[in-house]
Amino acid sequence: MSIINKMLQDLDRREPGSGPQSSSRAGVQAVARPAGREWFWRTLAFLILLSLAWVAWVAYQMWPRPVATELAYRSAEQARAARASMATPKPVPVPQPASAPPAVAAPPAPAAVVPAPAQPPAANETFRLAQSIETPIEPAAPKQIAKSAPITQKAERSKVERRDRVSSPAERAENEFRYAAAVLRLGRATEAEAHFTKALEIDAGHRGARQALAAMHIERGELDAARQILEDGLRLDAGQPDFAIALARILIERKDLPGALTVLDGSSAAGAEVPEFQIVRGTILQRLGRHADAATAYRAALERQPAIPQAWIGLGISLEALHQRAEAADAYRRALAAGPVGAEVKTYVEQRVRALR
């Protein structure tokens, strides 16, 4: 410190206006500097001690502690004693002498359970838990098995029934038909046709799929394909007047009037009450020159539904061919009153009415 003071004094002498005051101020500064350094070292020492204390506290918290307590050891000993007693074979009973009265057989005792000594609640609970884990599971009582058996059988039966319902050909064909109808509404005709065909492959008797498939072929002018589908349907079930009507129209288009009449006659029982069936049949008979039979067919249709202009016109033509002029004129007038018709048809009917006056 003397060297530093000496250097400071030399500096004061070199500065202008140096004097006793400056030398005394330098001495004060030289003496004050050691006090600041002392406070720095004290603060640093305090921080070091604080850090060491924190490290010691963390180490104490992380130091492993013994988990097993006296209760746990005691419970383990009781569990081992219980297992040993259950593993020990039961003594064989010694037969009693003949003179002794017959002993009444006691009911079979339940599995031996070694009573645990009185312990605090935690110990008893630990012992019961150890027994429940390590004791072999007893077979269920017959009564419990009898109760669970019907439930199992019922569940298995429901599974079998559900499998039968899902795998039914009629149901699978219906699902295909519904999907095809849905995609057909979206304009996807090719996809719809594929699913209609698949529905018929699954269930050939599905009426809706066959009718829709035939209609798609007719709309595209594929009359041969439609004819084959309708003929197959009538072979499976002749009592479908819709198929008979569609097939008869195709045969009329092909100029096969006798074949068309044969088709309708094969389904006459089912189509007797269908007005459209009778109108198509009357048209075929009329073209074949059988006007009396045609008039009968037209009348049968008009009995079911009087407001059919086409049936009245057909009846008027056949009655006129049979020289029944008054009846024919009346039929033509009824045709005009039954409902709207095309301009050409209306002109023709009005001409026939005037001609038959």
CYANA upper distance limits for C-alpha pairs under 8 A (distance plus 0.5 A):
  1 MET  CA      5 ASN  CA      6.79
  2 SER  CA      6 LYS  CA      6.54
  3 ILE  CA      7 MET  CA      6.75
  4 ILE  CA      8 LEU  CA      6.77
  4 ILE  CA     30 ALA  CA      8.36
  5 ASN  CA      9 GLN  CA      6.68
  5 ASN  CA     26 ALA  CA      8.31
  5 ASN  CA     27 GLY  CA      7.43
  5 ASN  CA     30 ALA  CA      7.21
  6 LYS  CA     10 ASP  CA      6.76
  7 MET  CA     11 LEU  CA      6.82
  8 LEU  CA     12 ASP  CA      6.76
  8 LEU  CA     26 ALA  CA      7.21
  9 GLN  CA     13 ARG  CA      6.78
  9 GLN  CA     23 SER  CA      6.79
  9 GLN  CA     26 ALA  CA      7.95
 10 ASP  CA     14 ARG  CA      6.93
 11 LEU  CA     15 GLU  CA      6.94
 12 ASP  CA     18 SER  CA      6.16
 12 ASP  CA     19 GLY  CA      8.35
 12 ASP  CA     22 SER  CA      7.29
 12 ASP  CA     23 SER  CA      7.15
 13 ARG  CA     18 SER  CA      6.23
 13 ARG  CA     19 GLY  CA      8.19
 14 ARG  CA     18 SER  CA      8.15
 18 SER  CA     22 SER  CA      6.36
 18 SER  CA     23 SER  CA      8.04
 19 GLY  CA     23 SER  CA      6.90
 20 PRO  CA     24 SER  CA      6.57
 21 GLN  CA     25 ARG  CA      6.64
 22 SER  CA     26 ALA  CA      6.68
 23 SER  CA     27 GLY  CA      6.74
 24 SER  CA     28 VAL  CA      6.78
 25 ARG  CA     29 GLN  CA      6.75
 26 ALA  CA     30 ALA  CA      6.54
 27 GLY  CA     31 VAL  CA      6.64
 28 VAL  CA     32 ALA  CA      6.54
 29 GLN  CA     33 ARG  CA      6.71
 30 ALA  CA     34 PRO  CA      8.12
 31 VAL  CA     35 ALA  CA      8.14
 32 ALA  CA     36 GLY  CA      7.53
 33 ARG  CA     37 ARG  CA      7.23
 34 PRO  CA     38 GLU  CA      6.87
 35 ALA  CA     39 TRP  CA      7.16
 36 GLY  CA     40 PHE  CA      7.01
 37 ARG  CA     41 TRP  CA      6.93
 38 GLU  CA     42 ARG  CA      6.80
 39 TRP  CA     43 THR  CA      6.69
 40 PHE  CA     44 LEU  CA      6.75
 41 TRP  CA     45 ALA  CA      6.63
 42 ARG  CA     46 PHE  CA      6.74
 43 THR  CA     47 LEU  CA      6.82
 44 LEU  CA     48 ILE  CA      6.75
 45 ALA  CA     49 LEU  CA      6.75
 46 PHE  CA     50 LEU  CA      6.69
 47 LEU  CA     51 SER  CA      6.68
 48 ILE  CA     52 LEU  CA      6.77
 49 LEU  CA     53 ALA  CA      6.71
 50 LEU  CA     54 TRP  CA      6.81
 51 SER  CA     55 VAL  CA      6.75
 52 LEU  CA     56 ALA  CA      6.68
 53 ALA  CA     57 TRP  CA      6.76
 54 TRP  CA     58 VAL  CA      6.78
 55 VAL  CA     59 ALA  CA      6.68
 56 ALA  CA     60 TYR  CA      6.64
 57 TRP  CA     61 GLN  CA      6.80
 58 VAL  CA     62 MET  CA      6.78
 59 ALA  CA     63 TRP  CA      6.50
 68 ALA  CA     72 ALA  CA      6.47
 68 ALA  CA     73 TYR  CA      7.50
 69 THR  CA     73 TYR  CA      6.97
 70 GLU  CA     74 ARG  CA      6.62
 71 LEU  CA     75 SER  CA      6.60
 71 LEU  CA    122 ALA  CA      8.44
 71 LEU  CA    123 ALA  CA      6.42
 72 ALA  CA     76 ALA  CA      6.70
 72 ALA  CA    123 ALA  CA      7.72
 72 ALA  CA    126 THR  CA      8.27
 73 TYR  CA     77 GLU  CA      6.78
 74 ARG  CA     78 GLN  CA      6.82
 74 ARG  CA    123 ALA  CA      8.26
 75 SER  CA     79 ALA  CA      6.74
 75 SER  CA    123 ALA  CA      6.48
 75 SER  CA    124 ASN  CA      8.18
 75 SER  CA    126 THR  CA      6.83
 75 SER  CA    127 PHE  CA      5.91
 76 ALA  CA     80 ARG  CA      6.76
 76 ALA  CA    127 PHE  CA      7.95
 76 ALA  CA    130 ALA  CA      8.48
 77 GLU  CA     81 ALA  CA      6.72
 78 GLN  CA     82 ALA  CA      6.70
 78 GLN  CA    116 ALA  CA      7.53
 78 GLN  CA    127 PHE  CA      7.38
 79 ALA  CA     83 ARG  CA      6.83
 79 ALA  CA    127 PHE  CA      6.68
 79 ALA  CA    130 ALA  CA      6.72
 79 ALA  CA    131 GLN  CA      7.01
 80 ARG  CA     84 ALA  CA      6.71
 81 ALA  CA     85 SER  CA      6.75
 82 ALA  CA     86 MET  CA      6.77
 82 ALA  CA    113 VAL  CA      7.82
 82 ALA  CA    114 VAL  CA      6.31
 82 ALA  CA    131 GLN  CA      8.29
 83 ARG  CA     87 ALA  CA      6.65
 83 ARG  CA    134 GLU  CA      8.46
 83 ARG  CA    135 THR  CA      8.04
 84 ALA  CA     88 THR  CA      6.87
 85 SER  CA    114 VAL  CA      7.88
 86 MET  CA    112 ALA  CA      7.32
 86 MET  CA    113 VAL  CA      8.26
 96 GLN  CA    100 ALA  CA      7.24
116 ALA  CA    124 ASN  CA      7.97
116 ALA  CA    127 PHE  CA      8.40
118 ALA  CA    124 ASN  CA      8.34
119 GLN  CA    123 ALA  CA      6.20
119 GLN  CA    124 ASN  CA      6.46
120 PRO  CA    124 ASN  CA      6.98
121 PRO  CA    125 GLU  CA      6.62
122 ALA  CA    126 THR  CA      6.73
123 ALA  CA    127 PHE  CA      6.70
124 ASN  CA    128 ARG  CA      6.69
125 GLU  CA    129 LEU  CA      6.68
126 THR  CA    130 ALA  CA      6.70
127 PHE  CA    131 GLN  CA      6.74
128 ARG  CA    132 SER  CA      6.64
129 LEU  CA    133 ILE  CA      6.78
130 ALA  CA    134 GLU  CA      6.57
131 GLN  CA    135 THR  CA      5.85
140 ALA  CA    144 GLN  CA      6.95
140 ALA  CA    145 ILE  CA      7.21
141 ALA  CA    145 ILE  CA      7.00
142 PRO  CA    146 ALA  CA      6.56
143 LYS  CA    147 LYS  CA      6.80
144 GLN  CA    148 SER  CA      6.80
145 ILE  CA    149 ALA  CA      6.51
146 ALA  CA    150 PRO  CA      7.78
147 LYS  CA    151 ILE  CA      7.87
148 SER  CA    152 THR  CA      6.84
149 ALA  CA    153 GLN  CA      6.65
150 PRO  CA    154 LYS  CA      6.42
151 ILE  CA    155 ALA  CA      6.65
152 THR  CA    156 GLU  CA      6.68
153 GLN  CA    157 ARG  CA      6.54
154 LYS  CA    158 SER  CA      6.61
155 ALA  CA    159 LYS  CA      6.72
156 GLU  CA    160 VAL  CA      6.78
157 ARG  CA    161 GLU  CA      6.64
158 SER  CA    162 ARG  CA      6.46
159 LYS  CA    163 ARG  CA      6.60
160 VAL  CA    164 ASP  CA      6.67
161 GLU  CA    165 ARG  CA      6.72
162 ARG  CA    166 VAL  CA      6.74
163 ARG  CA    167 SER  CA      6.56
164 ASP  CA    168 SER  CA      6.53
165 ARG  CA    171 GLU  CA      7.91
166 VAL  CA    171 GLU  CA      7.46
166 VAL  CA    172 ARG  CA      7.75
167 SER  CA    171 GLU  CA      7.99
167 SER  CA    172 ARG  CA      7.43
168 SER  CA    172 ARG  CA      6.76
169 PRO  CA    173 ALA  CA      6.48
169 PRO  CA    202 ILE  CA      6.31
169 PRO  CA    203 ASP  CA      6.43
170 ALA  CA    174 GLU  CA      6.63
170 ALA  CA    202 ILE  CA      8.05
170 ALA  CA    203 ASP  CA      6.44
170 ALA  CA    206 HIS  CA      8.06
171 GLU  CA    175 ASN  CA      6.73
172 ARG  CA    176 GLU  CA      6.84
172 ARG  CA    199 ALA  CA      7.96
172 ARG  CA    202 ILE  CA      7.74
173 ALA  CA    177 PHE  CA      6.67
173 ALA  CA    198 LYS  CA      8.04
173 ALA  CA    199 ALA  CA      4.81
173 ALA  CA    200 LEU  CA      7.46
173 ALA  CA    202 ILE  CA      6.20
173 ALA  CA    203 ASP  CA      6.34
173 ALA  CA    206 HIS  CA      7.66
174 GLU  CA    178 ARG  CA      6.67
174 GLU  CA    199 ALA  CA      7.51
174 GLU  CA    206 HIS  CA      8.19
175 ASN  CA    179 TYR  CA      6.72
176 GLU  CA    180 ALA  CA      6.60
176 GLU  CA    195 HIS  CA      6.16
176 GLU  CA    196 PHE  CA      7.24
176 GLU  CA    198 LYS  CA      7.55
176 GLU  CA    199 ALA  CA      5.88
177 PHE  CA    181 ALA  CA      6.64
177 PHE  CA    195 HIS  CA      7.15
177 PHE  CA    196 PHE  CA      6.23
177 PHE  CA    199 ALA  CA      6.52
177 PHE  CA    208 GLY  CA      7.95
177 PHE  CA    209 ALA  CA      6.36
178 ARG  CA    182 ALA  CA      6.71
179 TYR  CA    183 VAL  CA      6.83
179 TYR  CA    192 ALA  CA      8.14
179 TYR  CA    195 HIS  CA      7.87
180 ALA  CA    184 LEU  CA      6.51
180 ALA  CA    191 GLU  CA      7.67
180 ALA  CA    192 ALA  CA      4.71
180 ALA  CA    193 GLU  CA      7.54
180 ALA  CA    194 ALA  CA      8.38
180 ALA  CA    195 HIS  CA      5.83
180 ALA  CA    196 PHE  CA      6.55
181 ALA  CA    185 ARG  CA      6.92
181 ALA  CA    192 ALA  CA      7.11
182 ALA  CA    186 LEU  CA      7.32
183 VAL  CA    187 GLY  CA      7.10
183 VAL  CA    188 ARG  CA      6.03
183 VAL  CA    189 ALA  CA      7.84
183 VAL  CA    191 GLU  CA      7.64
183 VAL  CA    192 ALA  CA      6.31
184 LEU  CA    188 ARG  CA      5.72
184 LEU  CA    189 ALA  CA      5.80
184 LEU  CA    191 GLU  CA      8.28
184 LEU  CA    192 ALA  CA      5.87
188 ARG  CA    192 ALA  CA      6.73
189 ALA  CA    193 GLU  CA      6.53
190 THR  CA    194 ALA  CA      6.91
191 GLU  CA    195 HIS  CA      6.98
192 ALA  CA    196 PHE  CA      6.66
193 GLU  CA    197 THR  CA      6.64
193 GLU  CA    213 LEU  CA      7.04
193 GLU  CA    216 MET  CA      8.38
194 ALA  CA    198 LYS  CA      6.74
195 HIS  CA    199 ALA  CA      6.58
196 PHE  CA    200 LEU  CA      6.99
196 PHE  CA    209 ALA  CA      5.69
196 PHE  CA    210 ARG  CA      7.85
196 PHE  CA    212 ALA  CA      7.96
196 PHE  CA    213 LEU  CA      6.80
197 THR  CA    201 GLU  CA      6.80
197 THR  CA    209 ALA  CA      7.93
197 THR  CA    213 LEU  CA      7.80
198 LYS  CA    202 ILE  CA      6.76
199 ALA  CA    203 ASP  CA      6.60
199 ALA  CA    204 ALA  CA      8.15
199 ALA  CA    206 HIS  CA      7.83
199 ALA  CA    209 ALA  CA      7.01
200 LEU  CA    204 ALA  CA      5.03
200 LEU  CA    205 GLY  CA      7.66
200 LEU  CA    206 HIS  CA      6.80
200 LEU  CA    209 ALA  CA      7.00
200 LEU  CA    210 ARG  CA      7.28
204 ALA  CA    233 GLY  CA      8.40
205 GLY  CA    233 GLY  CA      7.80
205 GLY  CA    236 LEU  CA      7.56
206 HIS  CA    210 ARG  CA      7.00
207 ARG  CA    211 GLN  CA      6.60
207 ARG  CA    233 GLY  CA      8.43
208 GLY  CA    212 ALA  CA      6.58
209 ALA  CA    213 LEU  CA      6.56
210 ARG  CA    214 ALA  CA      6.62
210 ARG  CA    229 ILE  CA      7.34
210 ARG  CA    230 LEU  CA      8.00
210 ARG  CA    233 GLY  CA      7.83
211 GLN  CA    215 ALA  CA      6.66
211 GLN  CA    230 LEU  CA      8.32
211 GLN  CA    243 PHE  CA      7.84
212 ALA  CA    216 MET  CA      6.77
213 LEU  CA    217 HIS  CA      6.97
213 LEU  CA    226 ALA  CA      8.12
213 LEU  CA    229 ILE  CA      8.40
214 ALA  CA    218 ILE  CA      6.71
214 ALA  CA    225 ALA  CA      8.12
214 ALA  CA    226 ALA  CA      5.11
214 ALA  CA    227 ARG  CA      8.15
214 ALA  CA    229 ILE  CA      6.76
214 ALA  CA    230 LEU  CA      7.36
215 ALA  CA    219 GLU  CA      6.56
215 ALA  CA    226 ALA  CA      7.81
216 MET  CA    220 ARG  CA      6.92
217 HIS  CA    221 GLY  CA      6.71
217 HIS  CA    222 GLU  CA      5.39
217 HIS  CA    223 LEU  CA      7.03
217 HIS  CA    225 ALA  CA      7.02
217 HIS  CA    226 ALA  CA      5.87
218 ILE  CA    222 GLU  CA      6.04
218 ILE  CA    223 LEU  CA      6.08
218 ILE  CA    226 ALA  CA      6.57
222 GLU  CA    226 ALA  CA      6.89
223 LEU  CA    227 ARG  CA      6.38
223 LEU  CA    250 ILE  CA      7.26
224 ASP  CA    228 GLN  CA      6.77
225 ALA  CA    229 ILE  CA      6.90
226 ALA  CA    230 LEU  CA      6.74
227 ARG  CA    231 GLU  CA      6.55
227 ARG  CA    247 LEU  CA      6.59
227 ARG  CA    250 ILE  CA      7.59
228 GLN  CA    232 ASP  CA      6.66
229 ILE  CA    233 GLY  CA      6.83
230 LEU  CA    234 LEU  CA      6.75
230 LEU  CA    243 PHE  CA      6.29
230 LEU  CA    244 ALA  CA      8.17
230 LEU  CA    246 ALA  CA      8.23
230 LEU  CA    247 LEU  CA      6.75
231 GLU  CA    235 ARG  CA      6.68
231 GLU  CA    247 LEU  CA      7.93
232 ASP  CA    236 LEU  CA      6.92
233 GLY  CA    237 ASP  CA      6.68
233 GLY  CA    238 ALA  CA      8.16
233 GLY  CA    243 PHE  CA      7.82
234 LEU  CA    238 ALA  CA      5.00
234 LEU  CA    239 GLY  CA      7.96
234 LEU  CA    240 GLN  CA      7.47
234 LEU  CA    243 PHE  CA      7.36
234 LEU  CA    244 ALA  CA      7.82
238 ALA  CA    266 GLY  CA      7.25
238 ALA  CA    267 SER  CA      6.20
239 GLY  CA    267 SER  CA      6.05
239 GLY  CA    269 ALA  CA      7.84
239 GLY  CA    270 ALA  CA      5.67
239 GLY  CA    271 GLY  CA      8.40
240 GLN  CA    244 ALA  CA      7.07
240 GLN  CA    267 SER  CA      7.37
240 GLN  CA    270 ALA  CA      7.10
240 GLN  CA    271 GLY  CA      8.27
241 PRO  CA    245 ILE  CA      6.51
241 PRO  CA    264 LEU  CA      8.41
241 PRO  CA    267 SER  CA      6.65
241 PRO  CA    268 SER  CA      8.46
241 PRO  CA    270 ALA  CA      6.57
241 PRO  CA    271 GLY  CA      5.66
241 PRO  CA    274 VAL  CA      8.33
241 PRO  CA    277 PHE  CA      7.40
242 ASP  CA    246 ALA  CA      6.76
243 PHE  CA    247 LEU  CA      6.56
244 ALA  CA    248 ALA  CA      6.45
244 ALA  CA    263 VAL  CA      6.54
244 ALA  CA    264 LEU  CA      6.31
244 ALA  CA    267 SER  CA      7.20
245 ILE  CA    249 ARG  CA      6.73
245 ILE  CA    264 LEU  CA      7.56
245 ILE  CA    276 GLU  CA      8.40
245 ILE  CA    277 PHE  CA      6.65
245 ILE  CA    280 VAL  CA      7.69
246 ALA  CA    250 ILE  CA      6.94
247 LEU  CA    251 LEU  CA      6.84
247 LEU  CA    260 ALA  CA      7.79
247 LEU  CA    263 VAL  CA      7.97
248 ALA  CA    252 ILE  CA      6.60
248 ALA  CA    259 GLY  CA      8.16
248 ALA  CA    260 ALA  CA      4.85
248 ALA  CA    261 LEU  CA      7.65
248 ALA  CA    263 VAL  CA      6.88
248 ALA  CA    264 LEU  CA      7.41
248 ALA  CA    280 VAL  CA      8.44
249 ARG  CA    253 GLU  CA      6.69
249 ARG  CA    260 ALA  CA      7.81
249 ARG  CA    280 VAL  CA      8.39
250 ILE  CA    254 ARG  CA      6.83
251 LEU  CA    255 LYS  CA      6.70
251 LEU  CA    256 ASP  CA      5.53
251 LEU  CA    257 LEU  CA      7.13
251 LEU  CA    259 GLY  CA      7.19
251 LEU  CA    260 ALA  CA      5.90
252 ILE  CA    256 ASP  CA      5.99
252 ILE  CA    257 LEU  CA      6.07
252 ILE  CA    260 ALA  CA      6.86
252 ILE  CA    284 ILE  CA      8.38
256 ASP  CA    260 ALA  CA      6.76
257 LEU  CA    261 LEU  CA      6.68
257 LEU  CA    284 ILE  CA      6.75
257 LEU  CA    288 LEU  CA      7.98
258 PRO  CA    262 THR  CA      6.66
259 GLY  CA    263 VAL  CA      6.79
260 ALA  CA    264 LEU  CA      6.95
260 ALA  CA    284 ILE  CA      8.08
261 LEU  CA    265 ASP  CA      6.58
261 LEU  CA    281 ARG  CA      7.27
261 LEU  CA    284 ILE  CA      7.15
261 LEU  CA    285 LEU  CA      8.32
262 THR  CA    266 GLY  CA      6.73
263 VAL  CA    267 SER  CA      7.36
264 LEU  CA    268 SER  CA      6.39
264 LEU  CA    277 PHE  CA      8.27
264 LEU  CA    281 ARG  CA      7.42
267 SER  CA    271 GLY  CA      6.59
268 SER  CA    272 ALA  CA      6.16
271 GLY  CA    277 PHE  CA      6.23
271 GLY  CA    278 GLN  CA      7.92
272 ALA  CA    277 PHE  CA      7.84
272 ALA  CA    278 GLN  CA      7.53
273 GLU  CA    301 ALA  CA      8.38
273 GLU  CA    304 ARG  CA      7.68
274 VAL  CA    278 GLN  CA      7.12
274 VAL  CA    301 ALA  CA      7.71
274 VAL  CA    304 ARG  CA      8.20
275 PRO  CA    279 ILE  CA      6.77
275 PRO  CA    300 ALA  CA      7.88
275 PRO  CA    301 ALA  CA      4.77
275 PRO  CA    302 LEU  CA      7.71
275 PRO  CA    304 ARG  CA      6.81
275 PRO  CA    305 GLN  CA      7.29
276 GLU  CA    280 VAL  CA      6.74
276 GLU  CA    301 ALA  CA      7.63
277 PHE  CA    281 ARG  CA      6.74
278 GLN  CA    282 GLY  CA      6.51
278 GLN  CA    297 ALA  CA      5.74
278 GLN  CA    298 TYR  CA      6.87
278 GLN  CA    300 ALA  CA      7.21
278 GLN  CA    301 ALA  CA      5.97
279 ILE  CA    283 THR  CA      6.68
279 ILE  CA    297 ALA  CA      7.11
279 ILE  CA    298 TYR  CA      6.28
279 ILE  CA    301 ALA  CA      6.83
279 ILE  CA    311 ALA  CA      6.78
280 VAL  CA    284 ILE  CA      6.87
281 ARG  CA    285 LEU  CA      6.75
281 ARG  CA    294 ALA  CA      7.83
281 ARG  CA    297 ALA  CA      7.19
282 GLY  CA    286 GLN  CA      6.47
282 GLY  CA    293 ASP  CA      7.71
282 GLY  CA    294 ALA  CA      4.65
282 GLY  CA    295 ALA  CA      7.35
282 GLY  CA    296 THR  CA      8.21
282 GLY  CA    297 ALA  CA      5.54
282 GLY  CA    298 TYR  CA      6.32
282 GLY  CA    314 GLY  CA      8.24
283 THR  CA    287 ARG  CA      6.78
283 THR  CA    294 ALA  CA      7.33
283 THR  CA    314 GLY  CA      7.78
284 ILE  CA    288 LEU  CA      6.75
284 ILE  CA    294 ALA  CA      8.32
285 LEU  CA    289 GLY  CA      6.82
285 LEU  CA    290 ARG  CA      5.60
285 LEU  CA    291 HIS  CA      7.13
285 LEU  CA    293 ASP  CA      7.09
285 LEU  CA    294 ALA  CA      5.65
286 GLN  CA    290 ARG  CA      5.92
286 GLN  CA    291 HIS  CA      5.70
286 GLN  CA    293 ASP  CA      8.45
286 GLN  CA    294 ALA  CA      5.89
286 GLN  CA    318 SER  CA      7.33
290 ARG  CA    294 ALA  CA      6.66
291 HIS  CA    295 ALA  CA      6.47
291 HIS  CA    318 SER  CA      5.49
291 HIS  CA    319 LEU  CA      7.94
291 HIS  CA    321 ALA  CA      7.54
291 HIS  CA    322 LEU  CA      7.51
292 ALA  CA    296 THR  CA      6.88
292 ALA  CA    318 SER  CA      7.63
292 ALA  CA    319 LEU  CA      8.48
292 ALA  CA    322 LEU  CA      7.99
293 ASP  CA    297 ALA  CA      6.81
294 ALA  CA    298 TYR  CA      6.73
294 ALA  CA    315 LEU  CA      8.05
294 ALA  CA    318 SER  CA      7.33
295 ALA  CA    299 ARG  CA      6.64
295 ALA  CA    314 GLY  CA      8.24
295 ALA  CA    315 LEU  CA      5.86
295 ALA  CA    318 SER  CA      6.46
295 ALA  CA    319 LEU  CA      7.49
296 THR  CA    300 ALA  CA      6.72
297 ALA  CA    301 ALA  CA      6.92
298 TYR  CA    302 LEU  CA      6.78
298 TYR  CA    311 ALA  CA      6.11
298 TYR  CA    312 TRP  CA      7.95
298 TYR  CA    314 GLY  CA      7.50
298 TYR  CA    315 LEU  CA      6.33
299 ARG  CA    303 GLU  CA      6.61
299 ARG  CA    311 ALA  CA      8.39
299 ARG  CA    315 LEU  CA      7.90
300 ALA  CA    304 ARG  CA      7.34
301 ALA  CA    305 GLN  CA      6.82
301 ALA  CA    306 PRO  CA      8.21
301 ALA  CA    311 ALA  CA      7.67
302 LEU  CA    306 PRO  CA      4.95
302 LEU  CA    307 ALA  CA      7.95
302 LEU  CA    308 ILE  CA      7.58
302 LEU  CA    311 ALA  CA      7.28
302 LEU  CA    312 TRP  CA      8.28
306 PRO  CA    338 ALA  CA      8.11
307 ALA  CA    338 ALA  CA      5.26
307 ALA  CA    339 GLY  CA      7.29
308 ILE  CA    312 TRP  CA      7.18
308 ILE  CA    335 ALA  CA      7.85
308 ILE  CA    338 ALA  CA      6.64
308 ILE  CA    339 GLY  CA      7.74
309 PRO  CA    313 ILE  CA      6.71
309 PRO  CA    334 ARG  CA      8.07
309 PRO  CA    335 ALA  CA      4.91
309 PRO  CA    336 LEU  CA      7.42
309 PRO  CA    338 ALA  CA      5.95
309 PRO  CA    339 GLY  CA      6.65
309 PRO  CA    340 PRO  CA      8.29
309 PRO  CA    341 VAL  CA      7.78
310 GLN  CA    314 GLY  CA      6.62
310 GLN  CA    335 ALA  CA      7.65
311 ALA  CA    315 LEU  CA      6.58
311 ALA  CA    335 ALA  CA      8.36
312 TRP  CA    316 GLY  CA      6.59
312 TRP  CA    331 ALA  CA      5.85
312 TRP  CA    332 TYR  CA      6.88
312 TRP  CA    334 ARG  CA      7.09
312 TRP  CA    335 ALA  CA      5.56
313 ILE  CA    317 ILE  CA      6.80
313 ILE  CA    331 ALA  CA      7.09
313 ILE  CA    332 TYR  CA      6.21
313 ILE  CA    335 ALA  CA      6.41
313 ILE  CA    349 VAL  CA      8.06
314 GLY  CA    318 SER  CA      6.84
315 LEU  CA    319 LEU  CA      6.57
315 LEU  CA    328 ALA  CA      7.72
315 LEU  CA    331 ALA  CA      7.10
316 GLY  CA    320 GLU  CA      6.48
316 GLY  CA    327 GLU  CA      7.78
316 GLY  CA    328 ALA  CA      4.70
316 GLY  CA    329 ALA  CA      7.24
316 GLY  CA    330 ASP  CA      8.23
316 GLY  CA    331 ALA  CA      5.51
316 GLY  CA    332 TYR  CA      6.24
317 ILE  CA    321 ALA  CA      6.74
317 ILE  CA    328 ALA  CA      7.34
318 SER  CA    322 LEU  CA      6.75
318 SER  CA    328 ALA  CA      8.36
319 LEU  CA    323 HIS  CA      6.78
319 LEU  CA    324 GLN  CA      5.67
319 LEU  CA    325 ARG  CA      7.47
319 LEU  CA    327 GLU  CA      7.20
319 LEU  CA    328 ALA  CA      5.64
320 GLU  CA    324 GLN  CA      5.88
320 GLU  CA    325 ARG  CA      5.99
320 GLU  CA    327 GLU  CA      8.46
320 GLU  CA    328 ALA  CA      5.83
324 GLN  CA    328 ALA  CA      6.51
325 ARG  CA    329 ALA  CA      6.57
325 ARG  CA    356 LEU  CA      6.55
326 ALA  CA    330 ASP  CA      6.72
326 ALA  CA    356 LEU  CA      7.68
326 ALA  CA    357 ARG  CA      8.43
327 GLU  CA    331 ALA  CA      6.68
328 ALA  CA    332 TYR  CA      6.83
328 ALA  CA    356 LEU  CA      8.43
329 ALA  CA    333 ARG  CA      6.82
329 ALA  CA    352 ARG  CA      7.70
329 ALA  CA    353 VAL  CA      5.79
329 ALA  CA    356 LEU  CA      6.50
329 ALA  CA    357 ARG  CA      8.12
330 ASP  CA    334 ARG  CA      6.73
331 ALA  CA    335 ALA  CA      6.74
332 TYR  CA    336 LEU  CA      7.16
332 TYR  CA    349 VAL  CA      6.48
332 TYR  CA    350 GLU  CA      8.28
332 TYR  CA    352 ARG  CA      7.99
332 TYR  CA    353 VAL  CA      6.94
333 ARG  CA    337 ALA  CA      6.99
333 ARG  CA    349 VAL  CA      8.36
333 ARG  CA    353 VAL  CA      7.57
334 ARG  CA    338 ALA  CA      6.41
335 ALA  CA    339 GLY  CA      7.61
336 LEU  CA    340 PRO  CA      7.68
336 LEU  CA    341 VAL  CA      8.11
336 LEU  CA    346 LYS  CA      7.77
336 LEU  CA    349 VAL  CA      8.21
341 VAL  CA    345 VAL  CA      6.85
341 VAL  CA    346 LYS  CA      6.62
342 GLY  CA    346 LYS  CA      6.52
343 ALA  CA    347 THR  CA      6.68
344 GLU  CA    348 TYR  CA      6.73
345 VAL  CA    349 VAL  CA      6.68
346 LYS  CA    350 GLU  CA      6.69
347 THR  CA    351 GLN  CA      6.73
348 TYR  CA    352 ARG  CA      6.87
349 VAL  CA    353 VAL  CA      6.75
350 GLU  CA    354 ARG  CA      6.85
351 GLN  CA    355 ALA  CA      6.64
352 ARG  CA    356 LEU  CA      6.59
353 VAL  CA    357 ARG  CA      7.13
